């Protein structure tokens, strides 16, 4: 994958992005690249949640998995936009500002 492309296509959902005039452009600001693959923001968020769930210990309850996934998503958003206010991250993750603040303040996040 080059640093510029005419069209960028998400490896997960297939959505594409590019300039209307067909000129080369850098990877869109909210996209992520992993090796030869690129992912839109929506899929990057989903992958962060899935990765968190996959790291969960065996035998977790459904509620525990939901909490683990939510934490992974919040951590992804914090790493993506560390200066963003808690309310912005909470809105992106569809959670409370208190949940974001708790993760920011946790020793694991620092």
N, C-alpha and C positions, 0 to 999 in steps of 0.2 A: 504494500500500500504506500503510495507516495503521500507527501504532506499536502499536496493539492490534487484536486480531482474535478472533473466536469460535473459528475453527479455522485453523491454519497448515498449508499443504500444500507439501511439497517440490516444486519445479519440475522436478526431475530424476527422482526415483523415485516420487513420488506419496504417500509416507507422510504422515500428518497428525498433528497434535498440538493439543490443546486441553484445556480444563478439563471435567471430567465433568459439572459443573453447568451448562455452556453459557454461562458468563459470559465476557466479553472477557478476554484475557490478552496480555501482551507476547510478543514473539518469544521462543521457548524459548532458554534460556541458551547452549546449544551450537550453535545454528543461526546461519547468516549470511544477510544480506540484500544483494542486489545489484540496485539499481534497484527495479523492481516485483516481483522474484522473490526467493523465500526458499529456502534449502537446508538439509537436515538435516546433521548432523555427518559422517555417512558420505559423503554426496555432496560436501560441502565438501572433504573430504580427497581424494576422487577427482578433483575439479576442479583442486585444487592440483597434483596429480601430472600431470594431463593438460596443464595450462598450462606446467609445467616442460618436459615432453617437446616441446610445440609450439615452445618457444623454442630447442630444440637445433639445432645446425648441421646442414645436410644431410650425409648420408653417415655418420652415427653408426652404430656397430654396435649390435646388440641389447643387448649388455652395457652399453654406454655409455648407452643410453636407460633401462635399468633403474636405473643409478646416478643419472642426472639426475632421473628420476621420484622416486626415494627421497629425494634431496636436497630436491626441492620439497616433498615431504610433511613431511619433518623441519622445514624452514623454516616451513611453515604451522603446525605444532604449536608451534614455539617462539614464533612471533608471537601465536598464540592464547593461550598460557599461558607467558609468559616466566619466571615464577617456578617453574614445575614442575621437579622434579628430572629429570636425564637419564634415569633408569630409567623414570620415568612416560612420558616422551615416547618412549623406545625401545619400551616395551610397546605404546603406541598405534600406532606405526609398524611394529611387528614387525621391529625391527632391534636392533643392539647399542648399549649405552650409549657405547661408544667412537665409533661413527659419529655419535651425537648430540653428544658432546663435541667432536669434530673440526669439526663444522659451527658449533657455538657459538663456537669459538675462531678460526674462519677470518675473515680481514679482510672478506670479502663480507657476513658476517652482521652485524657490528658496526654 
